[in-house]
Amino acid sequence: MKYSESTFNKTRVLAIALAHHIHDIYTSFFAPLLPLLIAKLEIPLSAAAVLHVVRNIPSLFNPLLALMAEKRGIKYFMILTPGITAVAMSLIGLAPSFGALFILFLVAGISAALFHIPSPVMVRESSGDRVGRGMSFYMVGGEMARTVGPLLVTGAVSLWSLEGIWRLMPLGIAASAVLFVKLRNYEAAQPPHRRTKQDGAVRILKDYRFFFFALGAFIMFNSAMKTALTLFLPVYLIEKGASLWYSGISLSLLQGFGVAGTFLAGSLSDRFGRKRMLILFAVGTVLFMGLFTLTNSIVLLGFLGFFMFASGPILLVIVQETKTAMPTS
């Protein structure tokens, strides 16, 4: 495959988006299962929050993992991680203690970080001059997973009990097998801005320090709202007397409207500009978060999901459009 400035490789983009979808189905299991894990292992909410942090800690090492990907090749990360994540997340129902959960979530977190490092680069290389559209396809795969995942795992619990959800792991293993067949001959393209002797991680951090600061600040505030909703919404609703099914459906509603926002955002940013659309979605997120807090309306929850998740593909495009010779970093 050669780097292209104009050709949108729909087949490759959709294949990566499907892999993203299957991988993220498993990472969406935590929130709907959290009430059951709390009851089974008698862990406090603070311990549940620790598990969420442990699952996300590996993302702090993304720059180091990206440097490793630059040297080792990106396709191996794409191939192995859906299966690893599937095994780890499908075993949480069998975990006999908090320590076992800790290890499983750490493994799943590392695997998820390794998957999400190379996949946007491969989407960019396959999208030509319509990177926004490509990133929307990619992000829709992830957001649809967080819509389907809670319903899938809730149904699995109803059929097989919490301990029986290990039966869901073959889907992820099969995804890794398919990726092996599809990507075994893939070679990462060299972007037009070839690496020079002056290029390197330290130089990139120095040249883009203000960009990384602004990007980090935006992601931090957006993630705070997103985490509060996606992690504790089922627990909150169950404590208010709702059923496990209702809480799972509410979470899927939030994620479902997020899919719509994610699908439209990239193409809109191609047409109207990245910064303009990013500001629009940020203002909408704050507005509907405030309204939902005041009213607890399920309708407003849908609008909140639309605006809150829409910034995802735009942020990925902005990062991928930076002119560096280390695209995974």
C-alpha positions, 0 to 999 in steps of 0.5 A: 500500500502506498500513501495517497493524498486523494484516494479514499480506500473505503474497504480498508477504512471499513475493515479497520472500523469493524475491528475497532467495533469488535474490540470496543464491545469488550471494553464497554462491559465494565459499566453495566456489570459494575453493579453486579461486581460490587454486589458479588465481591462487596467492593465499595464505589471507591474501589470500583473507581480504582478499577476504572483508573487502572484500566485507563492508566496504560493510556498515559504511556501512549507516547512510549508505546507509540515509539515502540510501534514506530520501531516494531511495526504497527500491524502486529498491535492491530492483529493481537489486541482484539483477542487479548482484550476479549479474553481479559474482559470476558473473564471478569465474571469469574474473578474471585477477588478485587486483586484478580479484577485489578489484573484483568483490567490492567491487561485489558487497558494495556491491550486497548492502548496498543490497539488505539495507537496504530489504528488512527494512523492506518485510517489516515493513510487509507482516507486520502484527502477525506480524513474527517470522513475516515475518522468518523467511520473509525469512531462510529465503530467504537461508539456503536460498540459502546451501544451494542456492548451493554446490551450484549453483556446484559443479555449474556448475564440473563442467559448464562449468569455473570460467571458465564460471560466468558462464552463471549470471548470467541468473537474477539479471538475471531477478529484477531484471526481475520485481521491476521489474514487481512493485514499480514502483508500490510506495510505502513506507508511513509508519509510525505514529511519523511523523518530527518536527523532533527526529528524525534520525540523530544523535538516533536514535544518541543515544537508542539508543546502549546498544541499538546497543552491545549489538546490535553486541557480539552480532552481532560474536561470532556473526559470528566463529563464522559466518564461520570456518565458512562461509568456511573449512570447504571449504578445511579439508576439502579440505586434509584430503583431502575432495573439492570435492563433499564440502566443498560438501555439508558447507557445504550441511548447515550452511546447511540446518540453519540454514534450519530454525532460521531458519524456526522462530525468528521464530514462536517469538519471537512466542510466547515473547518475543524476548530469551528465544529469543535467549538460548537460541540464543546458548547453544546456538551456544556449546555446539555450537561447542565440541562440534564443535571437539572431535569434528569430528562432521558431526552436531554441525555440523548442530545448530550450524547450527540454533542459529547461524543462528536468531538472524538473524530475531530480531535483525531483528525487534528492530531493526524494532520500535524506534520510530524515524521512519527505518525503513531506518536 
